[in-house]
Amino acid sequence: MRDIEECKQYEPDIRKPTKANSFVADGRVIYIVKKDYTGKPLKMYVAYDEATKVQLMAHHDKDTLIEFIQSKDLSVLGKDETRLF
């Protein structure tokens, strides 16, 4: 497994999370957008951890992407200092 510093991180600023572009999994806010880590538009959905901006996974179906991420243990990303709950 790679260190977090070696993972692809979303470079543009993350817009305000909404119900349409984010969800909570394992106590972390996950941001979903149709852009790669540089901000270039894609035809796939890509999930990023909001706190670390680390790219988690990409898939052509948003529901499948959400389902897969919710089934994983995201504690390897470290403690989320931005959590309000």
RADA-V767932 format. One line per field, one symbol per residue. psi: psi as a letter, one per 30 degrees, with the letter a starting at -180 (. if undefined). A space follows every 50 residues. Layout:
# RADA-V767932
psi=???
This chain:
# RADA-V767932
psi=kllefflkkjelkklkklffgllkkhgkkkkklhkafffkklglkkkkke efgkkelklfjeeeeeeeeffljgfffakjffkf.
